[in-house]
Amino acid sequence: MILTGRHAPETPVSAFPWDAVLALGLSTLRWRPRDLWAATPCELAAAAGLIRPSPDAPSRADLDRLLAAHPDPGVL
């Protein structure tokens, strides 16, 4: 689709790849439809392996220390 008008971009706008997203979510990831529709684009990209953790993300040991220092009340 190409938008026209005074402030429209000069390059064509691509349609969202619904077929690919549905195939990934329902067939590859085997999510239930309600879970796929509830997911954000960022969550879907992460589940697809398109987002990698940053090198300065906390380690598991860091997370364990934080959880021990700040426990959630009433959660086992």
Backbone as CSV, one residue per row, in Angstrom:
resi,resn,N_x,N_y,N_z,CA_x,CA_y,CA_z,C_x,C_y,C_z
1,MET,0.843,-1.168,0.000,0.000,0.000,0.000,0.892,1.235,0.000
2,ILE,0.578,2.180,-0.818,1.329,3.430,-0.884,0.414,4.544,-0.406
3,LEU,0.883,5.267,0.590,0.110,6.393,1.103,0.394,7.623,0.259
4,THR,-0.612,8.422,0.061,-0.430,9.661,-0.692,-0.894,10.826,0.152
5,GLY,-0.450,11.999,-0.200,-0.826,13.191,0.544,0.397,14.035,0.833
6,ARG,0.168,15.203,1.404,1.272,16.127,1.646,2.305,15.578,2.604
7,HIS,1.885,14.886,3.668,2.820,14.454,4.691,3.067,12.946,4.668
8,ALA,2.627,12.278,3.630,2.789,10.826,3.543,4.229,10.476,3.172
9,PRO,4.721,9.333,3.648,6.070,8.910,3.280,6.138,8.560,1.798
10,GLU,7.309,8.693,1.235,7.523,8.399,-0.183,7.666,6.905,-0.442
11,THR,8.034,6.136,0.585,8.249,4.702,0.392,6.967,3.935,0.703
12,PRO,6.792,2.766,0.070,5.595,1.973,0.330,5.575,1.464,1.773
13,VAL,4.387,1.304,2.316,4.216,0.779,3.660,3.847,-0.702,3.533
14,SER,4.595,-1.565,4.220,4.325,-2.996,4.143,3.184,-3.377,5.069
15,ALA,2.425,-4.344,4.646,1.350,-4.864,5.484,1.948,-5.714,6.597
16,PHE,1.261,-5.793,7.719,1.720,-6.617,8.830,1.642,-8.084,8.414
17,PRO,2.662,-8.882,8.731,2.697,-10.289,8.282,1.841,-11.213,9.148
18,TRP,0.515,-11.042,9.084,-0.384,-11.817,9.931,-0.215,-13.315,9.738
19,ASP,-0.074,-13.766,8.485,0.058,-15.209,8.234,1.269,-15.783,8.957
20,ALA,2.392,-15.075,8.895,3.611,-15.543,9.551,3.456,-15.532,11.072
21,VAL,2.834,-14.494,11.611,2.644,-14.389,13.061,1.720,-15.498,13.552
22,LEU,0.630,-15.740,12.843,-0.297,-16.802,13.240,0.366,-18.176,13.146
23,ALA,1.124,-18.417,12.082,1.818,-19.700,11.942,2.836,-19.894,13.054
24,LEU,3.587,-18.850,13.364,4.577,-18.941,14.435,3.898,-19.204,15.772
25,GLY,2.906,-18.411,16.122,2.270,-18.526,17.428,1.475,-19.803,17.615
26,LEU,0.697,-20.168,16.598,-0.192,-21.316,16.747,0.469,-22.640,16.389
27,SER,1.304,-22.652,15.365,1.913,-23.914,14.915,3.269,-24.171,15.545
28,THR,4.157,-23.209,15.445,5.518,-23.420,15.943,5.573,-23.371,17.464
29,LEU,5.052,-22.303,18.051,5.099,-22.151,19.502,3.985,-22.940,20.198
30,ARG,2.944,-23.308,19.433,1.800,-24.077,19.946,1.067,-23.350,21.080
31,TRP,0.971,-22.022,20.946,0.226,-21.228,21.914,-1.265,-21.380,21.642
32,ARG,-2.066,-21.216,22.682,-3.511,-21.146,22.500,-3.832,-19.801,21.844
33,PRO,-4.893,-19.738,21.035,-5.220,-18.475,20.377,-5.330,-17.300,21.344
34,ARG,-5.946,-17.507,22.509,-6.094,-16.387,23.444,-4.740,-15.907,23.954
35,ASP,-3.759,-16.823,24.090,-2.430,-16.418,24.538,-1.694,-15.651,23.439
36,LEU,-1.870,-16.088,22.197,-1.248,-15.372,21.078,-1.797,-13.952,20.979
37,TRP,-3.118,-13.803,21.056,-3.721,-12.478,20.927,-3.413,-11.585,22.124
38,ALA,-3.113,-12.176,23.275,-2.781,-11.391,24.461,-1.313,-10.977,24.498
39,ALA,-0.485,-11.615,23.685,0.954,-11.333,23.694,1.256,-9.995,23.021
40,THR,2.274,-9.330,23.542,2.750,-8.099,22.901,3.709,-8.474,21.774
41,PRO,3.954,-7.580,20.831,4.943,-7.876,19.793,6.316,-8.220,20.378
42,CYS,6.688,-7.556,21.467,7.981,-7.835,22.101,8.001,-9.255,22.676
43,GLU,6.911,-9.686,23.311,6.831,-11.042,23.853,6.891,-12.077,22.737
44,LEU,6.218,-11.814,21.646,6.232,-12.733,20.514,7.635,-12.831,19.915
45,ALA,8.300,-11.692,19.769,9.669,-11.692,19.242,10.618,-12.452,20.159
46,ALA,10.457,-12.289,21.459,11.307,-13.009,22.413,11.055,-14.507,22.331
47,ALA,9.793,-14.910,22.261,9.458,-16.332,22.162,9.982,-16.936,20.865
48,ALA,10.051,-16.130,19.819,10.561,-16.593,18.532,12.081,-16.629,18.490
49,GLY,12.722,-16.126,19.546,14.177,-16.124,19.580,14.806,-14.950,18.854
50,LEU,14.023,-13.933,18.597,14.542,-12.762,17.883,15.176,-11.738,18.808
51,ILE,14.924,-11.872,20.102,15.492,-10.950,21.081,16.438,-11.740,21.967
52,ARG,17.647,-11.297,22.055,18.653,-11.955,22.888,18.888,-11.110,24.129
53,PRO,19.175,-11.753,25.269,19.464,-10.969,26.477,20.698,-10.098,26.268
54,SER,20.669,-8.938,26.854,21.835,-8.063,26.742,22.960,-8.615,27.609
55,PRO,24.213,-8.338,27.242,25.332,-8.872,28.006,25.361,-8.376,29.456
56,ASP,24.752,-7.244,29.741,24.782,-6.749,31.109,23.496,-7.081,31.870
57,ALA,22.769,-8.099,31.395,21.599,-8.560,32.138,22.073,-9.243,33.416
58,PRO,21.281,-9.176,34.480,21.702,-9.807,35.728,21.822,-11.326,35.562
59,SER,22.771,-11.891,36.249,22.961,-13.343,36.208,21.927,-14.016,37.106
60,ARG,21.843,-15.328,37.031,20.923,-16.056,37.902,21.300,-15.850,39.370
61,ALA,22.596,-15.816,39.658,23.044,-15.588,41.040,22.610,-14.207,41.522
62,ASP,22.707,-13.192,40.644,22.240,-11.846,41.004,20.747,-11.859,41.321
63,LEU,19.960,-12.541,40.485,18.525,-12.610,40.714,18.210,-13.340,42.025
64,ASP,18.930,-14.429,42.290,18.709,-15.159,43.545,19.007,-14.284,44.758
65,ARG,20.086,-13.486,44.687,20.419,-12.569,45.789,19.318,-11.522,45.978
66,LEU,18.808,-10.983,44.889,17.733,-9.999,44.978,16.463,-10.608,45.567
67,LEU,16.132,-11.822,45.132,14.945,-12.486,45.662,15.081,-12.774,47.154
68,ALA,16.280,-13.169,47.571,16.501,-13.434,48.994,16.439,-12.141,49.811
69,ALA,16.953,-11.062,49.258,16.971,-9.781,49.965,15.608,-9.109,50.006
70,HIS,14.762,-9.381,48.999,13.453,-8.712,48.876,12.372,-9.737,48.582
71,PRO,12.051,-10.607,49.525,11.031,-11.640,49.252,9.640,-11.020,49.136
72,ASP,8.803,-11.665,48.336,7.410,-11.240,48.222,6.636,-11.803,49.401
73,PRO,5.922,-10.963,50.128,5.166,-11.461,51.278,4.064,-12.434,50.827
74,GLY,3.978,-13.550,51.537,2.930,-14.516,51.257,3.186,-15.427,50.087
75,VAL,4.323,-15.318,49.427,4.640,-16.178,48.286,5.680,-17.193,48.725
76,LEU,5.403,-18.476,48.443,6.348,-19.527,48.825,7.339,-19.785,47.739
